[in-house]
Amino acid sequence: MSGRVISPDMWTRVATSWLPFADGASAELPLGRLLRLSLFQVSAGMTAALLSGTLNRVLIVELGVSSGLVAALIAIPLLMAPFRALIGHRSDHHRSVLGWRRVPYLWFGTLLQFGGLALMPFALLILSTEQGRALGLAASGFAFLLTGTGLHVAQTAGLALVADLAPEDRRPRAVALLYVMLLLGTMVSALVIGAALADFSATRLVQVIQGAALAALLLNIAAPWKQESRRSRAEMAAQPPAPSFGDMWAKLMAEDNSRRLLVSVGLGTAAFTMQDVLLEPYGGEILGLAVGATTSLTALWALGALCGFALAGVRLARGSEPHRLAGFGCVAGLVAFTLVIFAAPASAPLLLMLGAALIGLGAGLFMVGTLVAAMNLAQRSPSGLALGAWGAVQASAAGLAILLGGIVRDAIAATATAGELGATLAVRATGYGAVYAAEIVLLLLTIAVLGPLVRAQTNSTDAAPRFGLAQFPS
């Protein structure tokens, strides 16, 4: 053995070579500091995996709560997402006693997230009983509202802090690195939570959710520690007044194809998210998979999304047209939902797992393609309002689609099992299949709306920007 000691600089070079978007680090925001700041994204990914990858299946299959009610609960945090623009605006102009702008919002959001997760398991257990259904519903709604609001407040403030600290030329790559950390956090958390709930019991559910609450608290305390410098009152007072929102919105809507792009974002997002609360219950109720196996579907989705994200980065760097890339994501979604539908009659869990990974891949390609298209709009607009509109449409469509997915599944399943659709369809899988078929129709509509945008962009001389995220997807 040579006894050679590996220096911190060597570790940094290794990390830069294998970690996607590690070149977002800079002298002002080194890689180690950037990775520590990204811990709030790991916390967000863990919470997302818990809400939409585990609790939905536990509530529907183990605790017998209706899909519509579960979908409404899961949609509550997403319906708070459009308010992220307001949260970011308030943190831009916040003046705390200690001179911070972002950290008070990040800590406030963390406390809300911790409180919601701490309350949630008890509320869900009360909800699963007939006697406590009303009280449990109110408490569960309050817990999901607290968790979702805290998640969005902390995430918005944390991303704004990254934007403050990173140099302008590295900012998109730094924010893209944070998205990678979110997906990694989702994927790893899904595997850990799935293993922890392999032998499901009410006590184990309480332990897992409250353990996640404590982990989120610790991660969000470590992430911003000594990251933001304090500002003087004179610096805050010197900021120029914000322009009128109405004027900026009118200029954005006057841009060519801006409305069509937002319509396609809404349709495509609805297509990829309508099954968010149904995929795991589908695996448990129809294919007989255990909690640990169905939670791994979330990990497969996150792995697929990460692959889609990386593939989009490579294709865009080689000059691919972003709308066409989003269209390829829709095509991947068509294949994915077809596999998911056929998993039930074929009794093939492998088809469901492959479908989950392809849903993530398609969603990743679609998200990046439409986001880069919005960034092109933002380059021609007087502000970044196009990116805010993209996020608001994306989050609102996701929330409404999840809610509708649960309601449609319940209604169709009740009709089918009552025999009103014929003997062939009188099975529980019919309700799930109806939702997946609706997602296929939405994807076809999305491709139809995207088509003219591909032709318009192909005829344009505009060059795609270097891939990165100027803002973060909800």
Secondary structure, DSSP 4 states (H G I P E B T S, - for coil): ---PPPPHHHHHHHHHHHSTTGGG--SSS-HHHHHHHTHHHHHHHHHHHHIIIIIHHIIIIIS---HHHHHHHHHHHHHTGGGHHHHHHHHHT---TTS-SSHHHHHHHHHHHHHHHHHHHHHHHHHTSSTTHHHHHHHHHHHHHHHHHHHHHHHHHHHHHHHHHS-TTTHHHHHHHHHHHHHHHHHHHHHHHHHHTSS--HHHHHHHHHHHHHHHHHHHHHTTTTTSPP--HHHHHTSPPPPPHHHHHHHHHTSTTHHHHHHHHHHHHHHHHTTTTTHHHIIIIIS---HHHHHHHHHHHHHHHHHHHHHHHHHHHTT--HHHHHHHHHHHHHHHHHHHHHHTTTT-HHHHHHHHHHHHHHHHHHHHHHHHHHHHHHHHSSSTHHHHHHHHHHHHHHHHHHHHHHHHHHHHHHHHHTTTT-STT-STHHHHHHHHHHHHHHHHHHHHHHHHHHHHHHTS-PPPPPS--SS---
